[in-house]
């Protein structure tokens, strides 16, 4: 990794989600490890995918929280995000 460039780590998070009558799951909010909750403003896409940045495989939700678009993965039975970390830091 180039010095000064941020990396990513797999960060498991708590997610509040709704399951529709047809079985579709829609995540509503993410609770970060410090207890702060972030409402998900929009689910832009849902597909089976692997995280190329941190590893893992499952259902990938492309979500928008405020002005930020990111990925939320459901890796049965847990949810994770690709957390941005500064050089020399880890989860």
C-alpha positions in Angstrom: 0.0 0.0 0.0 1.3 3.5 -0.8 2.1 5.6 2.2 -0.7 8.0 3.1 -3.3 6.1 1.2 -6.1 4.6 3.2 -6.8 0.9 3.3 -9.9 -1.0 4.3 -10.8 -3.7 6.8 -13.9 -5.8 7.3 -16.0 -4.3 10.0 -19.0 -6.3 11.3 -21.9 -4.0 12.2 -25.4 -4.3 13.6 -28.2 -3.7 11.0 -31.9 -3.1 11.4 -33.7 -4.5 8.4 -37.2 -5.2 7.2 -38.2 -8.4 5.5 -41.1 -7.9 3.0 -43.9 -10.5 2.6 -42.1 -11.7 -0.6 -38.9 -12.5 1.4 -36.9 -9.5 0.2 -34.7 -7.9 2.9 -34.2 -4.1 3.1 -31.7 -2.7 5.5 -33.0 0.4 7.2 -30.0 1.5 9.4 -26.5 0.6 10.5 -25.3 0.8 14.1 -21.6 1.5 14.3 -19.3 -0.1 16.9 -19.4 3.1 18.9 -23.2 2.9 19.2 -24.0 5.6 16.7 -26.8 4.7 14.3 -26.9 5.8 10.6 -30.2 5.6 8.8 -29.9 4.2 5.2 -31.5 6.8 2.9 -31.6 4.6 -0.2 -30.8 1.1 -1.4 -29.5 1.6 -4.9 -28.7 -2.0 -5.9 -28.8 -5.5 -4.5 -26.8 -8.4 -5.9 -24.7 -11.4 -4.9 -21.0 -10.3 -4.8 -17.6 -10.7 -3.2 -15.8 -7.9 -1.5 -12.6 -7.5 -3.4 -11.2 -5.1 -0.8 -11.6 -7.1 2.4 -12.7 -10.5 1.4 -16.0 -12.2 2.1 -19.0 -13.2 -0.1 -22.7 -12.6 0.2 -25.5 -10.3 -0.8 -24.1 -6.8 -1.6 -26.3 -3.8 -1.0 -25.2 -0.6 -2.6 -26.5 2.0 -0.1 -26.6 5.7 0.3 -26.2 7.3 3.8 -26.5 11.1 3.4 -24.2 12.0 0.4 -22.1 8.9 0.8 -22.6 5.8 -1.3 -21.0 2.6 0.0 -21.5 -1.2 0.1 -23.1 -3.2 2.9 -22.7 -7.0 2.7 -24.9 -9.7 4.2 -22.6 -12.7 4.8 -25.0 -15.1 6.5 -25.5 -14.7 9.4 -23.7 -11.3 9.8 -23.5 -7.9 8.1 -20.2 -6.1 7.3 -18.9 -2.9 5.7 -15.5 -2.1 4.1 -14.3 0.3 6.8 -11.7 2.9 5.7 -8.7 3.0 7.9 -5.6 5.3 7.9 -2.2 3.9 7.4 -0.9 2.0 10.4 -4.4 1.6 11.9 -6.5 -1.6 12.1 -10.0 -2.5 13.2 
